Amino acid sequence: MKAIVHVRLKPDVLDPQGQAITGALHALGFTEVIGARQGKIIELDLDGTDHNLAKERVETMCGQLLANTVIEQFTVTIED
């Protein structure tokens, strides 16, 4: 089983990397880009077969280590 965790800054948190991406894309001529937000993806290989338990465990991992829940939000997807 695999868990896919998407971590990104909360919408109201300033994203300087996203601003730098937007500026760089504009400099390359991609002026249709009006904003960018930068985040990270974490893939975890898991042992077990219970998808609900796996999701609960990974959400706990996010709250304790993988995401700074003060400024970041996360989503967890479990795949076979």
Biopython code that builds the backbone (N, CA, C, O; Angstrom):
import numpy as np
from Bio.PDB.StructureBuilder import StructureBuilder

atoms = [
    (1, "MET", "N", (0.859, -1.166, 0.000)),
    (1, "MET", "CA", (0.000, 0.000, 0.000)),
    (1, "MET", "C", (0.909, 1.233, 0.000)),
    (1, "MET", "O", (2.012, 1.208, 0.544)),
    (2, "LYS", "N", (0.426, 2.299, -0.615)),
    (2, "LYS", "CA", (1.198, 3.542, -0.692)),
    (2, "LYS", "C", (0.327, 4.697, -0.221)),
    (2, "LYS", "O", (-0.855, 4.781, -0.554)),
    (3, "ALA", "N", (0.936, 5.587, 0.562)),
    (3, "ALA", "CA", (0.271, 6.822, 0.976)),
    (3, "ALA", "C", (0.923, 7.970, 0.225)),
    (3, "ALA", "O", (2.148, 8.069, 0.166)),
    (4, "ILE", "N", (0.109, 8.826, -0.343)),
    (4, "ILE", "CA", (0.575, 10.038, -1.002)),
    (4, "ILE", "C", (0.116, 11.209, -0.139)),
    (4, "ILE", "O", (-1.080, 11.403, 0.080)),
    (5, "VAL", "N", (1.082, 11.986, 0.347)),
    (5, "VAL", "CA", (0.789, 13.128, 1.209)),
    (5, "VAL", "C", (1.146, 14.402, 0.451)),
    (5, "VAL", "O", (2.288, 14.570, 0.024)),
    (6, "HIS", "N", (0.189, 15.289, 0.284)),
    (6, "HIS", "CA", (0.420, 16.607, -0.313)),
    (6, "HIS", "C", (0.423, 17.625, 0.821)),
    (6, "HIS", "O", (-0.554, 17.754, 1.558)),
    (7, "VAL", "N", (1.525, 18.340, 0.949)),
    (7, "VAL", "CA", (1.659, 19.363, 1.995)),
    (7, "VAL", "C", (1.850, 20.707, 1.306)),
    (7, "VAL", "O", (2.693, 20.843, 0.420)),
    (8, "ARG", "N", (1.070, 21.693, 1.713)),
    (8, "ARG", "CA", (1.204, 23.036, 1.138)),
    (8, "ARG", "C", (0.872, 24.069, 2.210)),
    (8, "ARG", "O", (0.204, 23.783, 3.204)),
    (9, "LEU", "N", (1.362, 25.270, 1.968)),
    (9, "LEU", "CA", (1.075, 26.349, 2.910)),
    (9, "LEU", "C", (-0.417, 26.655, 2.909)),
    (9, "LEU", "O", (-1.089, 26.529, 1.885)),
    (10, "LYS", "N", (-0.918, 27.052, 4.054)),
    (10, "LYS", "CA", (-2.310, 27.482, 4.131)),
    (10, "LYS", "C", (-2.487, 28.720, 3.250)),
    (10, "LYS", "O", (-1.536, 29.478, 3.055)),
    (11, "PRO", "N", (-3.690, 28.934, 2.717)),
    (11, "PRO", "CA", (-3.908, 30.038, 1.765)),
    (11, "PRO", "C", (-3.527, 31.416, 2.291)),
    (11, "PRO", "O", (-3.110, 32.269, 1.508)),
    (12, "ASP", "N", (-3.657, 31.658, 3.588)),
    (12, "ASP", "CA", (-3.373, 32.985, 4.139)),
    (12, "ASP", "C", (-1.906, 33.170, 4.547)),
    (12, "ASP", "O", (-1.551, 34.218, 5.086)),
    (13, "VAL", "N", (-1.055, 32.175, 4.302)),
    (13, "VAL", "CA", (0.363, 32.252, 4.655)),
    (13, "VAL", "C", (1.162, 32.703, 3.427)),
    (13, "VAL", "O", (1.004, 32.153, 2.337)),
    (14, "LEU", "N", (2.014, 33.701, 3.617)),
    (14, "LEU", "CA", (2.863, 34.209, 2.543)),
    (14, "LEU", "C", (3.743, 33.087, 1.994)),
    (14, "LEU", "O", (4.314, 32.313, 2.763)),
    (15, "ASP", "N", (3.856, 32.995, 0.663)),
    (15, "ASP", "CA", (4.638, 31.949, 0.008)),
    (15, "ASP", "C", (5.721, 32.591, -0.869)),
    (15, "ASP", "O", (5.501, 32.793, -2.063)),
    (16, "PRO", "N", (6.893, 32.916, -0.290)),
    (16, "PRO", "CA", (7.939, 33.566, -1.073)),
    (16, "PRO", "C", (8.450, 32.700, -2.223)),
    (16, "PRO", "O", (8.824, 33.231, -3.268)),
    (17, "GLN", "N", (8.471, 31.386, -2.051)),
    (17, "GLN", "CA", (8.906, 30.525, -3.156)),
    (17, "GLN", "C", (7.898, 30.576, -4.300)),
    (17, "GLN", "O", (8.283, 30.596, -5.469)),
    (18, "GLY", "N", (6.635, 30.596, -3.972)),
    (18, "GLY", "CA", (5.602, 30.722, -5.001)),
    (18, "GLY", "C", (5.728, 32.037, -5.745)),
    (18, "GLY", "O", (5.563, 32.090, -6.964)),
    (19, "GLN", "N", (6.027, 33.111, -4.998)),
    (19, "GLN", "CA", (6.219, 34.414, -5.649)),
    (19, "GLN", "C", (7.433, 34.390, -6.568)),
    (19, "GLN", "O", (7.401, 34.967, -7.654)),
    (20, "ALA", "N", (8.505, 33.725, -6.139)),
    (20, "ALA", "CA", (9.700, 33.623, -6.980)),
    (20, "ALA", "C", (9.417, 32.820, -8.243)),
    (20, "ALA", "O", (9.909, 33.157, -9.320)),
    (21, "ILE", "N", (8.626, 31.761, -8.114)),
    (21, "ILE", "CA", (8.243, 30.959, -9.284)),
    (21, "ILE", "C", (7.447, 31.814, -10.255)),
    (21, "ILE", "O", (7.706, 31.797, -11.458)),
    (22, "THR", "N", (6.480, 32.562, -9.738)),
    (22, "THR", "CA", (5.669, 33.438, -10.597)),
    (22, "THR", "C", (6.550, 34.444, -11.318)),
    (22, "THR", "O", (6.406, 34.639, -12.525)),
    (23, "GLY", "N", (7.460, 35.086, -10.597)),
    (23, "GLY", "CA", (8.357, 36.067, -11.205)),
    (23, "GLY", "C", (9.250, 35.451, -12.274)),
    (23, "GLY", "O", (9.451, 36.044, -13.333)),
    (24, "ALA", "N", (9.785, 34.266, -12.002)),
    (24, "ALA", "CA", (10.656, 33.592, -12.971)),
    (24, "ALA", "C", (9.879, 33.198, -14.222)),
    (24, "ALA", "O", (10.384, 33.328, -15.337)),
    (25, "LEU", "N", (8.661, 32.721, -14.038)),
    (25, "LEU", "CA", (7.845, 32.370, -15.206)),
    (25, "LEU", "C", (7.515, 33.597, -16.037)),
    (25, "LEU", "O", (7.530, 33.537, -17.267)),
    (26, "HIS", "N", (7.217, 34.707, -15.378)),
    (26, "HIS", "CA", (6.968, 35.957, -16.106)),
    (26, "HIS", "C", (8.207, 36.360, -16.895)),
    (26, "HIS", "O", (8.098, 36.778, -18.048)),
    (27, "ALA", "N", (9.390, 36.237, -16.281)),
    (27, "ALA", "CA", (10.641, 36.598, -16.960)),
    (27, "ALA", "C", (10.881, 35.713, -18.183)),
    (27, "ALA", "O", (11.540, 36.132, -19.136)),
    (28, "LEU", "N", (10.351, 34.501, -18.156)),
    (28, "LEU", "CA", (10.497, 33.594, -19.303)),
    (28, "LEU", "C", (9.394, 33.781, -20.340)),
    (28, "LEU", "O", (9.361, 33.083, -21.353)),
    (29, "GLY", "N", (8.491, 34.726, -20.081)),
    (29, "GLY", "CA", (7.446, 35.025, -21.051)),
    (29, "GLY", "C", (6.109, 34.366, -20.781)),
    (29, "GLY", "O", (5.190, 34.497, -21.589)),
    (30, "PHE", "N", (5.973, 33.664, -19.670)),
    (30, "PHE", "CA", (4.713, 33.013, -19.330)),
    (30, "PHE", "C", (3.862, 33.961, -18.490)),
    (30, "PHE", "O", (3.621, 33.727, -17.305)),
    (31, "THR", "N", (3.416, 35.031, -19.132)),
    (31, "THR", "CA", (2.718, 36.099, -18.414)),
    (31, "THR", "C", (1.287, 35.729, -18.020)),
    (31, "THR", "O", (0.646, 36.454, -17.259)),
    (32, "GLU", "N", (0.786, 34.605, -18.537)),
    (32, "GLU", "CA", (-0.564, 34.188, -18.146)),
    (32, "GLU", "C", (-0.620, 33.661, -16.718)),
    (32, "GLU", "O", (-1.706, 33.528, -16.153)),
    (33, "VAL", "N", (0.528, 33.359, -16.129)),
    (33, "VAL", "CA", (0.563, 32.881, -14.745)),
    (33, "VAL", "C", (0.328, 34.068, -13.817)),
    (33, "VAL", "O", (1.084, 35.040, -13.831)),
    (34, "ILE", "N", (-0.726, 33.978, -13.012)),
    (34, "ILE", "CA", (-1.040, 35.086, -12.105)),
    (34, "ILE", "C", (-0.662, 34.774, -10.662)),
    (34, "ILE", "O", (-0.746, 35.644, -9.795)),
    (35, "GLY", "N", (-0.251, 33.553, -10.406)),
    (35, "GLY", "CA", (0.184, 33.190, -9.067)),
    (35, "GLY", "C", (0.608, 31.737, -9.009)),
    (35, "GLY", "O", (0.169, 30.920, -9.819)),
    (36, "ALA", "N", (1.461, 31.416, -8.053)),
    (36, "ALA", "CA", (1.916, 30.047, -7.846)),
    (36, "ALA", "C", (2.063, 29.804, -6.349)),
    (36, "ALA", "O", (2.406, 30.710, -5.590)),
    (37, "ARG", "N", (1.803, 28.594, -5.945)),
    (37, "ARG", "CA", (2.014, 28.162, -4.565)),
    (37, "ARG", "C", (2.905, 26.929, -4.629)),
    (37, "ARG", "O", (2.677, 26.041, -5.451)),
    (38, "GLN", "N", (3.900, 26.868, -3.786)),
    (38, "GLN", "CA", (4.842, 25.772, -3.775)),
    (38, "GLN", "C", (4.531, 24.850, -2.613)),
    (38, "GLN", "O", (4.163, 25.315, -1.534)),
    (39, "GLY", "N", (4.674, 23.556, -2.817)),
    (39, "GLY", "CA", (4.426, 22.591, -1.759)),
    (39, "GLY", "C", (5.346, 21.400, -1.904)),
    (39, "GLY", "O", (6.366, 21.464, -2.590)),
    (40, "LYS", "N", (4.975, 20.310, -1.249)),
    (40, "LYS", "CA", (5.771, 19.095, -1.354)),
    (40, "LYS", "C", (4.854, 17.878, -1.370)),
    (40, "LYS", "O", (3.735, 17.906, -0.858)),
    (41, "ILE", "N", (5.364, 16.815, -1.972)),
    (41, "ILE", "CA", (4.671, 15.532, -1.998)),
    (41, "ILE", "C", (5.567, 14.519, -1.311)),
    (41, "ILE", "O", (6.762, 14.437, -1.592)),
    (42, "ILE", "N", (4.981, 13.753, -0.414)),
    (42, "ILE", "CA", (5.701, 12.699, 0.285)),
    (42, "ILE", "C", (5.002, 11.383, -0.025)),
    (42, "ILE", "O", (3.792, 11.262, 0.173)),
    (43, "GLU", "N", (5.749, 10.400, -0.506)),
    (43, "GLU", "CA", (5.203, 9.072, -0.768)),
    (43, "GLU", "C", (5.731, 8.115, 0.288)),
    (43, "GLU", "O", (6.938, 8.025, 0.516)),
    (44, "LEU", "N", (4.823, 7.412, 0.922)),
    (44, "LEU", "CA", (5.185, 6.449, 1.959)),
    (44, "LEU", "C", (4.722, 5.062, 1.541)),
    (44, "LEU", "O", (3.548, 4.879, 1.220)),
    (45, "ASP", "N", (5.613, 4.092, 1.538)),
    (45, "ASP", "CA", (5.241, 2.696, 1.319)),
    (45, "ASP", "C", (4.846, 2.106, 2.666)),
    (45, "ASP", "O", (5.597, 2.194, 3.638)),
    (46, "LEU", "N", (3.674, 1.510, 2.714)),
    (46, "LEU", "CA", (3.115, 1.021, 3.974)),
    (46, "LEU", "C", (2.855, -0.470, 3.933)),
    (46, "LEU", "O", (2.531, -1.030, 2.886)),
    (47, "ASP", "N", (2.999, -1.101, 5.075)),
    (47, "ASP", "CA", (2.634, -2.494, 5.249)),
    (47, "ASP", "C", (1.196, -2.533, 5.758)),
    (47, "ASP", "O", (0.798, -1.675, 6.546)),
    (48, "GLY", "N", (0.425, -3.503, 5.324)),
    (48, "GLY", "CA", (-0.948, -3.637, 5.803)),
    (48, "GLY", "C", (-1.946, -3.588, 4.667)),
    (48, "GLY", "O", (-1.582, -3.360, 3.513)),
    (49, "THR", "N", (-3.211, -3.802, 5.001)),
    (49, "THR", "CA", (-4.271, -3.832, 3.998)),
    (49, "THR", "C", (-5.476, -2.959, 4.361)),
    (49, "THR", "O", (-6.374, -2.781, 3.539)),
    (50, "ASP", "N", (-5.506, -2.421, 5.564)),
    (50, "ASP", "CA", (-6.640, -1.617, 6.028)),
    (50, "ASP", "C", (-6.422, -0.155, 5.638)),
    (50, "ASP", "O", (-5.632, 0.553, 6.262)),
    (51, "HIS", "N", (-7.132, 0.285, 4.601)),
    (51, "HIS", "CA", (-6.964, 1.652, 4.092)),
    (51, "HIS", "C", (-7.359, 2.710, 5.119)),
    (51, "HIS", "O", (-6.685, 3.733, 5.242)),
    (52, "ASN", "N", (-8.434, 2.475, 5.850)),
    (52, "ASN", "CA", (-8.883, 3.456, 6.843)),
    (52, "ASN", "C", (-7.862, 3.623, 7.964)),
    (52, "ASN", "O", (-7.562, 4.745, 8.374)),
    (53, "LEU", "N", (-7.332, 2.515, 8.456)),
    (53, "LEU", "CA", (-6.313, 2.577, 9.496)),
    (53, "LEU", "C", (-5.054, 3.261, 8.978)),
    (53, "LEU", "O", (-4.443, 4.070, 9.676)),
    (54, "ALA", "N", (-4.671, 2.926, 7.743)),
    (54, "ALA", "CA", (-3.479, 3.535, 7.149)),
    (54, "ALA", "C", (-3.643, 5.048, 7.056)),
    (54, "ALA", "O", (-2.724, 5.796, 7.389)),
    (55, "LYS", "N", (-4.806, 5.495, 6.607)),
    (55, "LYS", "CA", (-5.041, 6.934, 6.482)),
    (55, "LYS", "C", (-4.977, 7.617, 7.843)),
    (55, "LYS", "O", (-4.376, 8.684, 7.974)),
    (56, "GLU", "N", (-5.590, 7.010, 8.853)),
    (56, "GLU", "CA", (-5.534, 7.573, 10.209)),
    (56, "GLU", "C", (-4.093, 7.679, 10.702)),
    (56, "GLU", "O", (-3.700, 8.696, 11.272)),
    (57, "ARG", "N", (-3.307, 6.622, 10.480)),
    (57, "ARG", "CA", (-1.913, 6.603, 10.942)),
    (57, "ARG", "C", (-1.088, 7.671, 10.219)),
    (57, "ARG", "O", (-0.285, 8.366, 10.842)),
    (58, "VAL", "N", (-1.289, 7.799, 8.907)),
    (58, "VAL", "CA", (-0.516, 8.790, 8.142)),
    (58, "VAL", "C", (-0.933, 10.201, 8.545)),
    (58, "VAL", "O", (-0.083, 11.087, 8.631)),
    (59, "GLU", "N", (-2.202, 10.425, 8.790)),
    (59, "GLU", "CA", (-2.635, 11.740, 9.272)),
    (59, "GLU", "C", (-1.981, 12.066, 10.614)),
    (59, "GLU", "O", (-1.625, 13.218, 10.862)),
    (60, "THR", "N", (-1.820, 11.074, 11.475)),
    (60, "THR", "CA", (-1.113, 11.282, 12.738)),
    (60, "THR", "C", (0.354, 11.627, 12.471)),
    (60, "THR", "O", (0.913, 12.517, 13.113)),
    (61, "MET", "N", (0.972, 10.924, 11.525)),
    (61, "MET", "CA", (2.359, 11.223, 11.144)),
    (61, "MET", "C", (2.489, 12.665, 10.666)),
    (61, "MET", "O", (3.450, 13.355, 11.007)),
    (62, "CYS", "N", (1.526, 13.112, 9.882)),
    (62, "CYS", "CA", (1.541, 14.486, 9.379)),
    (62, "CYS", "C", (1.461, 15.487, 10.527)),
    (62, "CYS", "O", (2.196, 16.474, 10.557)),
    (63, "GLY", "N", (0.571, 15.224, 11.457)),
    (63, "GLY", "CA", (0.410, 16.128, 12.586)),
    (63, "GLY", "C", (1.624, 16.183, 13.495)),
    (63, "GLY", "O", (1.877, 17.203, 14.136)),
    (64, "GLN", "N", (2.378, 15.088, 13.554)),
    (64, "GLN", "CA", (3.527, 15.036, 14.452)),
    (64, "GLN", "C", (4.856, 15.372, 13.784)),
    (64, "GLN", "O", (5.781, 15.827, 14.457)),
    (65, "LEU", "N", (4.970, 15.155, 12.447)),
    (65, "LEU", "CA", (6.273, 15.321, 11.817)),
    (65, "LEU", "C", (6.236, 15.885, 10.404)),
    (65, "LEU", "O", (7.004, 16.794, 10.088)),
    (66, "LEU", "N", (5.375, 15.374, 9.561)),
    (66, "LEU", "CA", (5.471, 15.657, 8.128)),
    (66, "LEU", "C", (4.975, 17.038, 7.725)),
    (66, "LEU", "O", (5.372, 17.551, 6.678)),
    (67, "ALA", "N", (4.120, 17.648, 8.528)),
    (67, "ALA", "CA", (3.581, 18.973, 8.207)),
    (67, "ALA", "C", (3.618, 19.852, 9.453)),
    (67, "ALA", "O", (3.418, 19.382, 10.573)),
    (68, "ASN", "N", (3.875, 21.119, 9.232)),
    (68, "ASN", "CA", (3.778, 22.108, 10.312)),
    (68, "ASN", "C", (2.348, 22.640, 10.260)),
    (68, "ASN", "O", (2.044, 23.557, 9.498)),
    (69, "THR", "N", (1.480, 22.059, 11.072)),
    (69, "THR", "CA", (0.048, 22.352, 10.963)),
    (69, "THR", "C", (-0.329, 23.774, 11.360)),
    (69, "THR", "O", (-1.481, 24.172, 11.188)),
    (70, "VAL", "N", (0.618, 24.545, 11.888)),
    (70, "VAL", "CA", (0.345, 25.953, 12.175)),
    (70, "VAL", "C", (0.250, 26.738, 10.867)),
    (70, "VAL", "O", (-0.591, 27.628, 10.735)),
    (71, "ILE", "N", (1.115, 26.407, 9.896)),
    (71, "ILE", "CA", (1.153, 27.164, 8.641)),
    (71, "ILE", "C", (0.896, 26.313, 7.401)),
    (71, "ILE", "O", (0.776, 26.847, 6.298)),
    (72, "GLU", "N", (0.809, 24.985, 7.572)),
    (72, "GLU", "CA", (0.617, 24.103, 6.421)),
    (72, "GLU", "C", (-0.653, 23.287, 6.567)),
    (72, "GLU", "O", (-1.127, 23.020, 7.671)),
    (73, "GLN", "N", (-1.188, 22.899, 5.418)),
    (73, "GLN", "CA", (-2.307, 21.971, 5.378)),
    (73, "GLN", "C", (-1.853, 20.750, 4.580)),
    (73, "GLN", "O", (-0.900, 20.829, 3.805)),
    (74, "PHE", "N", (-2.531, 19.633, 4.769)),
    (74, "PHE", "CA", (-2.120, 18.426, 4.069)),
    (74, "PHE", "C", (-3.339, 17.602, 3.673)),
    (74, "PHE", "O", (-4.409, 17.703, 4.273)),
    (75, "THR", "N", (-3.142, 16.793, 2.652)),
    (75, "THR", "CA", (-4.140, 15.796, 2.263)),
    (75, "THR", "C", (-3.431, 14.460, 2.135)),
    (75, "THR", "O", (-2.264, 14.395, 1.750)),
    (76, "VAL", "N", (-4.145, 13.403, 2.458)),
    (76, "VAL", "CA", (-3.600, 12.049, 2.403)),
    (76, "VAL", "C", (-4.463, 11.204, 1.482)),
    (76, "VAL", "O", (-5.688, 11.189, 1.602)),
    (77, "THR", "N", (-3.814, 10.501, 0.560)),
    (77, "THR", "CA", (-4.483, 9.560, -0.322)),
    (77, "THR", "C", (-3.801, 8.216, -0.157)),
    (77, "THR", "O", (-2.573, 8.128, -0.166)),
    (78, "ILE", "N", (-4.598, 7.170, -0.008)),
    (78, "ILE", "CA", (-4.058, 5.820, 0.131)),
    (78, "ILE", "C", (-4.337, 5.060, -1.168)),
    (78, "ILE", "O", (-5.468, 5.035, -1.654)),
    (79, "GLU", "N", (-3.300, 4.445, -1.716)),
    (79, "GLU", "CA", (-3.408, 3.655, -2.945)),
    (79, "GLU", "C", (-2.998, 2.212, -2.652)),
    (79, "GLU", "O", (-2.279, 1.942, -1.690)),
    (80, "ASP", "N", (-3.465, 1.293, -3.494)),
    (80, "ASP", "CA", (-3.029, -0.114, -3.372)),
    (80, "ASP", "C", (-1.635, -0.284, -3.887)),
    (80, "ASP", "O", (-1.101, -1.393, -3.866)),
]
sb = StructureBuilder()
sb.init_structure("model")
sb.init_model(0)
sb.init_chain("A")
sb.init_seg("    ")
for serial, (resi, resn, name, xyz) in enumerate(atoms, 1):
    if name == "N":
        sb.init_residue(resn, " ", resi, " ")
    sb.init_atom(name, np.array(xyz, "f"), 0.0, 1.0, " ", f" {name:<3s}", serial, name[0])
structure = sb.get_structure()
